Each structure stands twice: as C-alpha cells, then as structure tokens.
Amino acid sequence: MKLMIIVGSVRPGRVGLPVAEWVRGVAQADDRFEIDFVDLAELALPFLDEPAHPGSRQYTKPHTIAWSERVAAAEAVILVSPEYNHSYSPALKNAIDFLFHEWTHKPVATVSYGGVSGGSRAIAALDPVLSTVGLVKVGSSVEINGIGKRVVDGVFEADDKITAILHRALGELHRLGEALAPLR
C-alpha cells in the first residue's frame, strides 16, 4: 500500500522533520507500505494560485498537476503536524486545499506535536478539514508533548508508548485503506 507521509511544518529549525523521519522509519520497517515522503518545505507550493476551484480539477499550474498526481497515487496518508497557536500550520492547510477529489476515501492518521497538549488542539482544528475533503481518520492519533526535549541533535527520541500508538495507527491505516479501496 502506498503511504504518503506529509511533513506539515516549513519553519526553519522545525522539529517536525525529525518527527516525520521517525514516522518514516517505523513505517518502512512495516513491509505493508511503500513510502512517499513529502516535505512541504521542499515541495514549496505557492499560496493557492489556481484560478478554478479544486473540485473542478481544472488545474493549470505544473506544480498543482504534479501534486495532484502524487496525492492521487497515495492509498493512505499520515500528517505530521505542529501546533501553532491552537491550530495547525498554514503550509499544511494550503497543501490540503490545493486539491479536493484526490483526498477522497483515503484513510489518514495524524502525528501531532507541541508543548503540554501534544498538538491535540491542532488536530481538533484540522479534523473538519480532513472530513470535508473526504479523508477518513483512523482512531489512533499520536500526540507528542514536550517536543522541545525529545529532539536531541536533530533526532527525535520516541518512547515505547508513542511508538506503540504509531504501530496501531499503521495497522488501522492498512485495514481501512483496503476497505476503502473499492470506493476510490
């Protein structure tokens, strides 16, 4: 199953990249997944610049066409999201909003991070967006609190609890991805 992992932060010095690299490592060890790792900083989508609504699929920009093809090929998605001011990053919102149909009937898991809340408020703000574009959220969400102390020398140090939750989320993504496949 093709699993897209999206790094939701583009900020210099971000801790989201080491977290997403940890997610990728755990997912790669699971032989059920082929990984498409998307770093939004590298993808560098401009602020939504298509003249037509994404629902029409009348894309005119090469970056939108490439993004559409990449998301369409994914069968499941993991969003690695920071919490910024009780919400998620504008880069992640922009990447989602560029498309519409390409997200439909795909399972999604979230890995959030922040201070005390572990990014839970970001995911609460993100949930209505995910359902609006047709993504189907799995039950397990990884929430990483105290992120500033968990990234050491550029490497995220996971504990057993969050690793177990990520494994559970991967299992749910796989099962739900198979169940939703006929709808895509």
C-alpha positions in Angstrom: 0.0 0.0 0.0 1.3 3.4 -0.9 1.6 5.6 2.2 2.2 9.3 1.9 3.8 10.9 5.0 3.5 14.7 4.9 5.7 17.0 7.0 3.3 19.8 7.9 5.8 22.4 9.0 8.1 24.6 6.8 9.6 26.7 9.6 13.4 26.9 9.7 14.7 24.9 12.7 11.5 22.9 12.8 11.2 19.7 14.8 8.6 18.3 12.5 11.2 16.9 10.1 12.9 14.7 12.7 9.5 13.5 13.9 8.4 12.7 10.3 11.7 10.9 9.8 10.9 8.7 12.8 7.5 8.0 11.4 9.0 7.1 8.0 11.5 4.7 9.7 8.7 2.9 11.6 6.5 2.7 8.5 9.4 1.5 6.3 10.0 -1.4 8.8 6.4 -2.4 8.2 6.5 -4.3 4.9 2.9 -3.5 4.1 3.8 0.1 3.0 5.6 1.8 0.1 6.5 5.3 1.4 6.1 8.6 -0.4 7.7 11.2 1.9 6.6 14.7 1.3 8.4 17.6 2.9 6.3 20.7 2.3 9.4 22.9 2.6 10.8 21.0 -0.4 7.5 20.8 -2.2 7.3 24.6 -2.0 3.7 25.0 -3.2 2.9 28.7 -3.6 -0.2 30.0 -1.8 -3.2 28.5 -3.6 -2.8 30.0 -7.1 -5.2 28.0 -9.3 -8.0 30.1 -11.0 -10.6 27.4 -10.7 -11.9 25.7 -7.6 -10.0 22.4 -6.8 -13.3 20.5 -7.1 -13.3 21.1 -10.8 -9.9 19.5 -11.3 -9.1 22.2 -14.0 -5.5 22.6 -13.0 -3.4 25.0 -14.9 -0.1 25.1 -13.0 2.6 22.4 -13.3 3.1 22.3 -9.5 -0.6 21.6 -9.0 -0.7 18.9 -11.6 2.3 17.2 -10.1 0.8 17.5 -6.6 -2.5 16.1 -7.8 -0.7 13.0 -9.4 1.3 12.4 -6.2 -1.7 12.6 -3.9 -3.9 10.5 -6.2 -1.3 7.7 -6.1 -1.4 7.6 -2.3 -3.6 5.0 -0.7 -3.2 6.2 2.9 -1.8 9.4 4.5 0.0 10.4 7.7 0.0 14.1 8.5 2.8 15.2 10.8 1.5 18.4 12.3 2.8 21.0 14.6 0.5 23.0 16.9 0.8 26.8 16.1 -1.4 29.0 18.3 -4.0 26.2 19.0 -4.2 25.2 15.3 -2.1 23.6 12.6 0.3 25.2 10.1 -0.8 27.3 7.2 1.5 25.3 4.9 -0.4 22.1 5.7 -3.8 23.9 5.1 -2.5 25.2 1.8 -1.3 21.7 0.7 -4.7 20.2 1.5 -6.7 23.0 -0.1 -4.8 22.7 -3.4 -6.8 19.6 -4.1 -10.2 18.0 -3.4 -11.1 14.7 -5.1 -7.6 13.3 -4.7 -8.0 13.0 -0.9 -11.4 11.3 -1.0 -11.9 7.9 0.5 -8.3 7.6 1.8 -7.5 6.8 5.4 -5.5 9.4 7.3 -3.6 9.2 10.6 -2.2 12.2 12.5 1.1 12.6 14.4 1.0 15.9 16.2 3.5 17.6 18.5 3.7 20.6 20.7 4.0 21.6 24.3 1.8 20.2 27.1 -1.1 19.5 24.7 1.0 17.4 22.3 -0.6 19.1 19.4 -4.1 17.9 20.2 -5.6 21.4 19.6 -4.0 21.4 16.1 -5.7 18.1 15.3 -9.0 19.3 16.7 -8.8 22.3 14.3 -7.7 20.0 11.4 -10.4 17.3 11.8 -13.2 19.2 10.0 -10.9 20.0 7.1 -10.0 16.3 6.7 -13.6 15.1 6.7 -14.6 17.9 4.3 -12.1 16.7 1.6 -13.2 13.1 2.2 -10.3 11.7 4.2 -11.3 9.1 6.7 -9.5 9.4 10.0 -8.3 6.3 11.9 -8.9 6.0 15.6 -5.3 6.2 16.8 -3.6 9.5 16.9 0.0 10.0 18.0 0.3 13.1 20.2 3.8 14.1 21.3 4.0 16.5 24.2 7.2 18.3 25.4 8.6 18.1 21.9 11.5 20.5 22.7 13.1 17.9 25.0 12.5 15.0 22.7 14.6 16.1 19.7 18.3 15.7 20.5 21.0 16.6 18.0 18.4 16.6 15.2 16.9 13.2 16.1 13.5 12.5 17.6 13.6 10.2 20.6 10.4 8.3 20.8 9.3 6.3 23.8 7.5 3.0 23.8 4.1 4.5 24.3 4.0 6.7 21.2 5.8 4.0 19.2 3.0 1.6 20.1 0.4 4.1 19.1 2.1 4.7 15.8 2.1 0.9 15.1 -1.6 0.7 16.0 -2.3 3.7 13.6 -0.3 1.9 10.8 -2.4 -1.2 11.3 -5.6 0.9 11.1 -4.4 2.7 8.0 -3.7 -0.6 6.3 -7.1 -2.2 7.2 -9.1 0.9 6.4 -7.1 1.5 3.2 -8.0 -1.9 1.9 -11.7 -1.4 2.9 -11.9 2.0 1.2 -10.1 0.9 -2.0 -13.2 0.0 -4.0 -14.6 3.5 -3.3 -11.5 5.2 -4.8 
